[in-house]
Amino acid sequence: MGRMKRELIDREDHALQSARLADLLRGQVAVLCWCNRCGHRAEAPVTLLVAQLGPEFPVPEIGTRMRCGSCGSKDVATRPAWAAESSGARTAVPQTAIPQMATPQATPHAAMAPRAAVG
């Protein structure tokens, strides 16, 4: 690929932005979370995520702060939960509401939960 074409593509890619939590809050759209290990799905209420992560946090990056409530995996992906596809997912529960158990399988619910920030 030519240098000029590569520069044009790089400029266009740089101009694109991921959806932010503030965008979902305005549209009243939840965040769909799914575990890449076990396939578990859940919806996280955007108001809770905005309170924990801030309104400018990018939606695709939320998965890096989540843990699967079903298998305990940290391999969680996220995207906006559009109304037409959100009927089968459960509501997510913040990790602060989850009793701390010795094993992830002992978690009493099957929802995705944000991990506490480290640092």
N, C-alpha and C positions, 0 to 999 in steps of 0.2 A: 504494500500500500504506500502511496506517495506521502511525502512529508506534509504537504498542504492539506490533503484529505484527513490524515491522522490528527492534525491540529484542529481542523474544523469539528471532527467527531469529539475530540477532547473538550472543546469549548461548549458544545451542545450538552455533553454529559455533565459537565460542571454546573450548567445552568439548571439541571433537573434537581428537585429536592424530594426527599421522602415525606410522606404525610407525617404531621406532628400531632401530638395529643390535643393541642388546641384546635386543630382542624376537626378532629373527631368530636370534641366537646361541642363545637358550634353545630355540627350536624347530628348530634345525639346518637353517635354510632359507637358501639362497644368494640373491644379488641378481641379478636378470635385468636386463641392460643392452641397449639397442638404439639403433642410430644412426638418427636421423630423416632423415638425408640419403641413406644408401645401403641402409638396411634390415638391416645386419649385426647379429647377436645374439650375446651371450656371457653367461656366468654368472661372477660374481665371488664368490670364497669369502668368506663373512662374517667369518671369523677374520682374514683379511688386512685387510679394511676396518676392522674394529674396532681393529686395531693401528695403522692409519694415521690414522683419523678419530675414534676414540673411540666408546664404546658408546652415547652419547646422540645421535649424529648421525642426523638424520631420513633415512629411505630415499629419499624423492622428491628430496632435495637432493644425493644422491651423484652424479647425472648432471652437476652443475655442476663436478665435479672430475674428470670422465672425458674421454677422447679416444678416438675410434674407431681401432682398430688397422688397419682395412681402408682407410678413406679419409682419416683424420686429422681428421675433423670434431669440433668440440666440442659439437655439438648431439646430446647423448646423454640418453636418458630411462632411469629406473630404477624398479624395483618388486620386491617379493618374488618369487622364483622358486618357485612352488608345485610340488610333486613331479609332478603330473599333466601339467604343460606344460614341464618342463625337459629333456626327452629330446633335443631337437634343438639345443641351444645348446652352444657350446664354453666351456671354462673361461677366465676372464680372467687376464691376467698383469699384475703391477704394472709401472708405467712404469720403475721403477728396473731392471727386468730386461730392458728393451728397449734394444738398441743404438741410440744416437742417430744417425739418418741425416739426410741433407740434405733429403730429400723424404719426406712421409708415405707415399707409395706404396711406398717401398723397405723398409718395415717387414717383417721376415721372418716374421711370424705374423699371424693374423687375429683378435685378441682385443681387447677393450676394456681400456684401461689408465688407472689414476688419474693425473691430472696432479699434479705437485709443487705444494705449497701455496706461494703467493707472500706475502711479507710477513714 
